[in-house]
Amino acid sequence: MKLTDYYKMVKLPTCKSKLRFDCVTSTGGYEPFEERAARGRDKRFKFYYGGTPDTFTANAQRKADRVITDTTSISSVFTPDLDNPLLGYGDTVGTGDALLFLFSEDYRQIEIFVARGLKNHAKGLFALFVDGELADEMECLRQQAKPTNAPTV
């Protein structure tokens, strides 16, 4: 199994920020995300999904389409498939882990699939993702996920 963790992020209707997403379901256990949740006042993993600042590309080989941040950068988000802009990939800053992103059509939900240790294979994982070859793994992780302490949607 290439995918190891799952986080479902949503825009909560009660949140005033247009860029904030809160975790409502996860498999838990992915330390980079769980540590960020533990630092927060409400002990919930959350982030902001927005455009890339001009200074973000100082040493980048390719400018990211979007970024995920809280107080610091979590991941760049690349959406290279013009035929399916609801699929993306990135990696967790400071780790060797790849991330795959599945956006809802209204961009109010983001599903994040983690592939620990596969940062250097993110593009290959993305190709498998686009071709539907990870669908069974994705569904397995969704079934393992449990609700978090976020308010219900």
Disulfide bonds with the S-S distance in Angstrom:
none
